[in-house]
Amino acid sequence: MKSFTGKGGALPLVSLNHISLVCRSVQDSLDFYENVLGFVPIKRPGSFSFDGAWLFSYGIGIHLLQGPEPEKMPTKTEINPMDNHISFQCTDMQEVEQKLEEMNIKLVKRTVEEMGIYVDQLFFHDPDGFMIEVCNCENLPVVPLAPTASCSLWPTNALQQQRSTFCSAKADTAPLSPQMLRVP
């Protein structure tokens, strides 16, 4: 097994910037990410030699890339929650489910229970079969497995008081509450 332990620890990352998705049709995917998930198209550098579109919302970007041979791209029909996916939290699971059903978007519902805490999940595909999850995952506290990992769970300058309190506590006695992870 390959070890990734390196000199100086993990990379000095700040946040997730974007995900890139190869599409059969940039226009179909643009329509989906705009009108289903609420992303906003943003300016894309004109120096690229291939078709694509950039979108932004919820603090992340989605870069759509036109597949060079869309007819040869694999097709996914089965919604499998154990497949690669991106997950979004929402304010109202019932409203999300209702709107997806109104748009005739096939979905799979799941509920995860951990120590009396329930997380509802909805899984569905974008036009190219990339999986999307919408959940109320904020219900589940984040509990680091090692005390040394706890201090890297917050974005820079977010919730400094809670961060310092938690970072000085033992990880097994101080789970992170949803409120501690919210950025003001």
C-alpha positions, 0 to 999 in steps of 0.5 A, a space after each residue: 500500500 502506498 503511503 501519502 505521508 510527506 514532509 510537512 504534512 498535508 497541502 496548504 489548501 483553503 477551500 474547494 474552488 470548482 468541479 469540472 464535468 465532461 458533458 455530451 451537451 454543454 447547453 443541456 448541462 447549463 440548463 440543468 445546473 442553472 434551472 434545477 440547482 440554481 447556479 449562475 453562469 459566469 465569464 469563462 476565459 476566451 482563450 480555451 480551444 474547446 467549448 464549455 461554460 462556467 457556473 458559480 453558486 454556494 461558494 463553488 464553481 462548476 466547469 462544464 466541458 464539451 466532450 470531444 465525442 459525446 456519442 461515445 460517452 457512457 450512459 448511466 441510468 441506475 441511481 446508485 447512492 454509492 457512486 461518485 457524487 456532489 452533495 448540497 444541503 438544502 433548507 427544505 427536503 420536502 420542497 426539493 423532492 416536490 420540485 424534482 418530481 414536478 420536473 420529472 427528474 427520477 430520484 432515489 430517497 435514503 435516510 441515514 440514522 446515527 445515534 437518533 439523528 436522521 439525515 434525509 438524502 435525495 439522489 438524482 442524475 444530471 443530463 450526463 449521469 453525474 450524481 447529485 445529492 441533496 440532503 439535510 446533512 447539517 443534522 449530523 455533527 462532524 466528529 474528527 477521529 483524531 484531535 490533530 484533524 479538528 483544527 483544519 475543519 473550519 474555513 479561515 476566519 470562520 467561527 474563531 471562538 468555537 474553533 479555539 474552544 474545540 481545538 483545545 478540547 479532546 475530539 472524542 468528547 467535543 463533536 462539532 455541532 452544525 452551528 459550529 461549522 456554519 460560516 457567518 
